[in-house]
C-alpha cells in the first residue's frame, strides 16, 4: 500500500495522527522509510517547519526513529495496539520465545482455593503491609536497602515509573548493548535517548561506561540473567560500578533483577543507603508466574514516593488479589525448593547448549538466566537455516545497538538432550562450505 500524505492533514498534529493511523492500518510497516522533511512538506502541502514538528511528535512517542542522513523510519515495534512480532510456526521447536519453563513455575491452584478476598475500596491501603515485609526480607537477604518499598505491575511498569519520576523527554540513559528490546521500545515511547554501553561476562564494562556518565541522566543495570547474554555481576564488578555511580550523585541508577532467585547466579548490587537516586526491581514473573504481573521496588525515599504518587493517579494500586497470591506463594515452604530446582535446571540447560556449541568451535555466552547468546556472521541466514532444520531462534538485531551480529537461544523450555542437535544444526550452518552465504 502507498500513503497519500496530502490527505493526512495540514497541521503538525493532524499530520502526525495521519501517519500514526497509517502505521496502525498497515499502510506503513515497521522499518519503512518515510519521506524527508522537505518531501513530506511538499506532498502534504505544509511548510517544512510543520513537517519537522510532526516527525518530532512521532519520534517523541516512539513511533518513528531518525537515523541522520539515512532518514526516518517507522520504529521496529511502535507502541501501538497490534502485533509487530510473528510467532514461530507450530512445526518448529521454539527456542525464540524467552519464556520460563511452565513446569518450573508455581502451581497457582495450590493457593487460589485458599484465597480469602476482602473488598478493597478507593482510598484504602495500596500495598499489603505483610507482603511489603516479605519483600523487605528478600531484599535484605541480598544486601539491598529496603527501607522504602513499592509494588508495581511488573518490572517494566516499575522501570517506567522510576524513569518518569526523574527524567524528561530528550534525556539520555545508559543501557546495556546488547540489551532487552521491550526496554528500548519503552525508552522510545518516553522520548528518552539510549546510550549503548558494551558488556562483558560481568555486565556493564566500567571502561566503556565511565566516559559516558557525565552525559546521561540515568543508567540501567541487569545484575544477573542479563537478556540476552546471561551476564552477571560479581562482587568486584558491582563495587567498581558503585564507585562510578557515587561520583555522579544526581544519576538515577536502576537495577532490573528480573529473574531473581531463578537466575542461577548470586545476587550482587550497586545500591546502598547513601545513594540519592536509585531503584532495584525484582519481578515475580519468572520466579513464580508471568501472569501475576507484580514486582517489588526498593529505592530512595523520593523515588519510591514519586512512583507511588504516579501510580495513585493511574492504576491506583496492584490488585490485592494478586498481592495475596504472591504473599501466599512466598510463605509456602515449597517455594524455595522450586526456585532452587528452577535455577539448577536452567543452569544445566545453558551449560549443555554452550558445551555442545564449544564442541563445534562456536563461541557462546550464558552464565545465568534463560538464554544463550551466539555470535554469528549474519543473523537472517542463521535464523532461516535453523528454521529449515526445525528450530526457531531469535535474531539479535533488535537486541543490539552497536554490538556485533548474534542470535539468541532460549533454553528454558528445551531438554538437555536436545542440546547436541541444536549445536549440530547451527554448526552445519556456520561450517566453512556455507560461511560465504552467511557473511
C-alpha positions in Angstrom: 0.0 0.0 0.0 1.1 3.6 -0.5 0.3 6.6 1.7 -1.2 9.7 0.3 0.4 12.3 2.6 -1.6 15.1 1.1 -4.7 13.5 2.7 -3.2 13.2 6.2 -3.8 16.8 7.4 -2.4 20.4 7.2 -1.3 20.9 10.8 1.6 19.1 12.6 -0.8 17.4 14.9 -3.1 16.2 12.1 -0.1 15.0 10.0 1.3 13.1 13.0 -2.1 11.5 13.6 -2.4 10.6 10.0 1.0 8.8 9.9 0.1 7.0 13.1 -3.1 5.8 11.5 -1.2 4.6 8.5 1.0 2.5 10.8 -1.9 1.1 12.7 -3.7 0.1 9.4 -0.6 -1.4 7.9 0.0 1.1 5.1 3.3 1.8 6.8 5.2 -1.2 8.3 8.0 -1.3 10.9 11.2 -0.3 9.3 9.6 1.5 6.3 11.5 4.6 5.2 9.5 7.8 5.5 9.8 10.8 3.2 12.4 13.5 4.1 11.0 16.6 5.8 11.3 18.5 2.5 9.5 15.8 0.6 6.8 15.4 3.2 6.2 19.1 3.3 5.7 19.2 -0.5 3.5 16.1 -0.6 1.3 17.2 2.3 1.2 20.8 1.2 2.6 22.1 4.5 5.7 24.1 5.5 9.0 22.3 6.3 8.6 23.5 9.9 5.2 21.8 10.2 6.5 18.6 8.7 9.5 18.6 11.1 7.2 19.2 14.0 5.1 16.2 13.0 8.1 14.0 12.9 9.3 15.3 16.2 6.0 14.4 17.8 6.1 10.9 16.3 9.7 10.5 17.4 8.9 11.5 21.0 6.1 9.0 21.1 8.4 6.2 19.8 6.5 5.7 16.5 9.4 6.7 14.3 13.2 6.7 14.5 15.6 9.2 13.0 18.9 7.9 11.5 20.7 11.1 10.5 21.5 11.0 6.8 19.8 7.6 6.5 16.4 9.2 7.0 13.4 8.5 9.2 11.8 5.1 9.5 8.9 3.5 11.3 10.1 2.1 14.6 10.8 -1.7 14.7 8.0 -2.1 17.3 6.0 1.1 17.7 4.0 1.4 20.9 0.6 0.8 19.3 -2.1 -1.8 19.5 -1.4 -4.8 17.2 1.3 -7.3 16.8 4.6 -6.5 15.1 6.3 -9.8 16.1 5.3 -13.0 14.4 5.1 -16.2 16.4 7.2 -19.1 15.0 5.5 -21.8 13.0 3.9 -24.5 15.1 6.0 -27.2 13.5 9.2 -25.6 14.9 10.8 -26.3 18.2 10.5 -22.9 19.8 13.8 -21.6 21.3 12.9 -18.0 20.4 10.2 -17.0 22.9 12.1 -16.0 26.0 9.5 -17.6 28.3 10.3 -19.6 31.5 9.6 -23.3 31.7 5.9 -23.8 32.8 6.9 -26.9 34.7 9.2 -24.8 36.9 6.6 -22.1 37.7 4.5 -22.1 40.8 1.2 -24.0 40.7 -1.3 -21.3 41.3 -4.0 -23.9 42.0 -2.4 -24.6 45.4 -3.2 -21.2 46.7 -6.2 -19.9 44.7 -8.7 -22.1 46.5 -7.4 -20.7 49.8 -7.9 -17.0 48.9 -9.9 -15.0 51.3 -10.6 -11.8 49.4 -11.9 -8.8 51.2 -13.3 -5.8 49.4 -10.7 -3.1 48.7 -12.2 0.4 48.4 -10.9 3.6 47.0 -8.7 5.5 49.4 -7.5 2.3 51.2 -4.0 1.0 51.7 -2.4 0.3 48.3 0.1 -2.3 49.4 -0.4 -5.2 51.8 1.9 -4.5 54.8 2.5 -8.2 55.3 3.7 -8.5 51.6 5.9 -5.5 51.9 7.5 -7.2 54.9 8.3 -10.3 52.9 9.7 -8.1 50.1 11.9 -6.3 52.6 13.2 -9.7 53.8 14.0 -10.8 50.2 15.9 -7.6 49.5 17.7 -7.5 52.9 18.9 -11.1 52.3 20.8 -9.9 49.3 22.2 -6.7 50.9 19.8 -4.3 49.2 18.4 -1.5 51.4 14.7 -1.9 51.8 13.6 1.0 54.0 11.4 2.3 51.2 9.3 -0.1 49.0 6.7 0.0 46.3 4.8 -2.7 44.4 4.2 -2.3 40.7 2.6 -4.2 37.9 5.8 -5.9 36.7 9.4 -4.9 36.3 8.9 -2.7 33.2 6.0 -0.9 34.9 8.3 -0.1 37.8 11.1 1.0 35.4 8.7 3.3 33.5 7.5 4.9 36.7 11.0 5.4 38.1 12.2 7.0 34.8 9.2 9.3 34.8 9.9 10.2 38.4 13.2 11.9 37.4 13.7 12.1 33.6 12.2 14.1 30.8 11.9 13.6 27.0 15.4 14.1 25.4 17.3 12.9 28.5 19.9 10.2 27.8 20.1 6.8 29.6 23.0 4.4 29.6 21.7 0.9 28.5 23.3 -2.5 28.0 24.4 -3.3 24.5 23.1 -5.9 23.6 20.0 -5.4 25.8 16.3 -6.0 26.2 14.2 -4.9 23.2 11.0 -4.0 25.2 13.1 -1.7 27.3 14.4 0.0 24.2 10.8 0.3 23.0 9.8 1.9 26.3 12.6 4.4 26.1 11.5 5.4 22.6 7.9 5.8 23.8 9.0 8.1 26.7 11.2 10.2 24.4 14.4 9.1 26.1 17.7 8.6 24.2 19.5 5.3 24.8 23.3 5.5 25.2 24.5 1.9 24.4 27.3 0.6 26.7 29.3 -2.5 25.9 29.2 -5.6 28.1 31.4 -8.5 29.1 30.6 -11.6 31.1 30.2 -9.4 34.3 27.8 -6.9 32.8 28.4 -3.2 32.0 32.1 -2.6 31.4 33.4 0.2 33.6 35.9 1.4 31.0 33.0 1.8 28.5 30.6 3.4 30.9 32.8 5.9 32.8 33.3 8.3 29.8 29.5 8.5 29.3 28.3 9.1 32.9 28.7 12.8 32.6 26.3 12.8 29.6 23.5 10.6 30.9 20.7 11.2 33.4 20.3 7.5 34.3 21.8 4.1 33.9 20.1 0.7 33.8 21.9 -2.4 35.2 20.8 -6.0 35.0 22.7 -7.6 37.9 22.2 -11.2 36.7 20.4 -13.1 34.0 21.1 -10.3 31.6 18.9 -10.6 28.5 20.2 -11.7 26.0 23.9 -12.5 27.1 23.4 -14.1 30.5 26.0 -11.7 32.0 26.0 -11.4 35.8 27.7 -9.1 38.2 30.3 -10.4 40.6 31.4 -8.6 43.8 34.3 -6.8 42.1 32.2 -5.5 39.2 29.4 -4.4 41.5 31.9 -2.5 43.6 33.5 -0.9 40.6 30.2 0.3 39.1 29.0 1.5 42.5 32.1 3.7 42.8 31.5 5.1 39.4 27.9 5.9 40.2 28.9 7.6 43.5 30.9 10.1 41.6 27.7 11.3 39.9 25.2 11.9 42.8 22.4 13.1 40.6 22.5 10.0 38.4 19.4 7.7 38.6 20.6 4.1 38.9 18.1 1.4 38.1 18.7 -2.3 38.7 16.4 -4.8 36.9 16.8 -8.1 38.8 14.0 -9.6 36.7 14.9 -13.3 37.3 15.8 -13.0 40.9 16.2 -16.4 42.7 16.0 -18.5 39.5 18.8 -16.6 37.7 21.4 -19.2 38.7 23.9 -16.6 39.9 24.5 -14.9 43.3 22.9 -11.5 43.9 25.2 -8.5 43.9 24.0 -4.9 43.9 25.4 -1.4 43.4 22.8 0.0 45.8 23.5 1.5 49.2 21.5 3.7 51.6 23.6 6.8 50.8 22.7 7.0 47.1 20.5 9.9 46.2 18.5 8.4 43.2 18.2 4.6 42.8 15.7 1.8 42.5 16.1 -2.0 42.4 13.3 -4.0 40.9 12.6 -7.7 41.5 9.9 -9.2 39.4 7.8 -12.2 40.4 7.1 -13.2 36.8 10.0 -15.7 36.2 10.3 -16.9 39.8 6.5 -17.5 40.3 4.4 -16.9 37.2 4.3 -14.3 34.4 0.6 -13.7 34.7 1.0 -12.4 38.3 2.3 -9.1 36.8 3.9 -8.0 40.1 7.3 -6.6 41.0 8.8 -5.3 44.2 10.7 -2.0 44.0 13.3 -0.8 46.6 14.8 2.7 46.3 15.4 6.0 47.9 12.6 7.8 49.7 11.9 10.4 47.0 11.9 7.9 44.0 9.6 5.5 45.8 7.3 8.4 46.8 7.1 9.6 43.2 6.5 6.0 41.9 3.6 5.6 44.3 2.2 9.0 43.7 2.1 8.5 39.9 0.6 5.1 40.5 -2.2 6.5 42.5 -3.1 8.8 39.6 -3.3 5.9 37.2 -4.0 2.3 38.2 -4.2 3.2 41.8 -2.7 0.0 43.2 -1.8 -3.5 42.2 -4.8 -5.8 42.8 -4.9 -7.1 46.3 -5.9 -10.5 44.9 -2.6 -10.7 43.1 -0.8 -9.4 46.2 -2.4 -12.1 48.3 -1.5 -14.8 45.8 2.2 -13.7 45.8 2.3 -13.5 49.6 0.8 -17.0 50.0 3.4 -18.4 47.5 6.2 -16.7 49.3 5.1 -18.1 52.5 4.8 -21.6 51.1 7.7 -23.8 52.3 7.8 -25.4 48.8 8.7 -22.2 47.0 12.4 -22.0 47.9 12.8 -25.6 46.7 11.0 -24.8 43.5 13.4 -21.8 43.0 16.5 -24.0 43.6 15.2 -26.6 41.2 14.5 -24.0 38.5 17.9 -22.3 38.9 19.7 -25.7 38.7 17.6 -26.8 35.7 18.2 -23.6 33.7 21.9 -23.8 34.5 22.1 -27.4 33.3 20.3 -26.5 30.0 22.5 -23.4 29.4 25.6 -25.4 30.1 24.5 -28.3 27.8 24.0 -25.9 24.9 27.2 -23.9 25.5 29.3 -27.1 25.8 27.8 -28.6 22.7 28.5 -25.4 20.8 32.0 -25.2 22.1 32.5 -28.8 20.9 31.9 -27.5 17.4 34.2 -24.5 17.9 31.3 -22.0 18.3 31.6 -19.2 20.8 28.6 -18.7 23.1 27.7 -16.9 26.4 25.1 -17.6 29.0 26.4 -17.7 32.6 22.9 -17.0 34.1 19.3 -16.7 33.2 17.3 -18.4 30.5 19.2 -17.6 27.3 22.4 -18.3 25.4 23.9 -15.7 23.1 25.7 -16.9 20.0 27.8 -14.5 17.7 27.2 -15.3 14.0 28.5 -13.7 10.8 24.9 -12.7 9.8 21.6 -13.2 11.6 18.9 -13.6 9.0 20.5 -16.6 7.2 21.2 -18.2 10.6 17.6 -17.8 11.7 16.3 -19.1 8.4 18.7 -22.0 8.3 17.8 -23.1 11.8 14.1 -22.9 10.9 14.7 -25.2 8.0 16.3 -27.6 10.5 13.3 -27.4 12.7 14.4 -24.8 15.3 13.0 -21.3 15.9 15.7 -19.0 17.3 15.7 -15.2 17.7 17.7 -12.8 15.5 19.9 -10.5 17.6 19.1 -7.3 15.6 16.5 -5.9 18.0 18.7 -6.6 21.0 21.7 -4.7 19.6 22.8 -1.1 19.1 26.5 -1.3 18.2 27.4 -4.8 19.3 28.2 -7.5 16.6 25.6 -9.8 15.0 24.4 -12.7 17.1 21.4 -14.9 17.7 19.6 -15.8 21.0 18.5 -19.2 22.0 16.1 -19.5 24.9 16.9 -22.8 26.7 14.2 -22.6 29.4 11.8 -24.9 27.6 14.3 -27.3 26.0 15.6 -30.6 27.3 19.3 -31.1 28.0 19.4 -34.0 25.5 18.3 -31.6 22.7 21.4 -29.6 23.0 23.6 -31.7 20.7 21.1 -31.5 17.9 20.7 -27.7 18.3 24.5 -27.2 18.3 25.0 -29.5 15.3 22.4 -27.7 13.3 24.0 -24.3 14.0 27.4 -25.7 13.4 26.4 -27.0 10.0 25.1 -23.5 9.0 28.3 -21.9 10.1 30.6 -24.5 8.6 33.3 -23.4 6.1 31.4 -24.5 2.9 28.4 -22.4 3.8 30.2 -19.5 5.6 30.2 -17.4 2.4 26.4 -17.3 2.3 26.3 -16.2 6.0 28.9 -13.4 5.6 
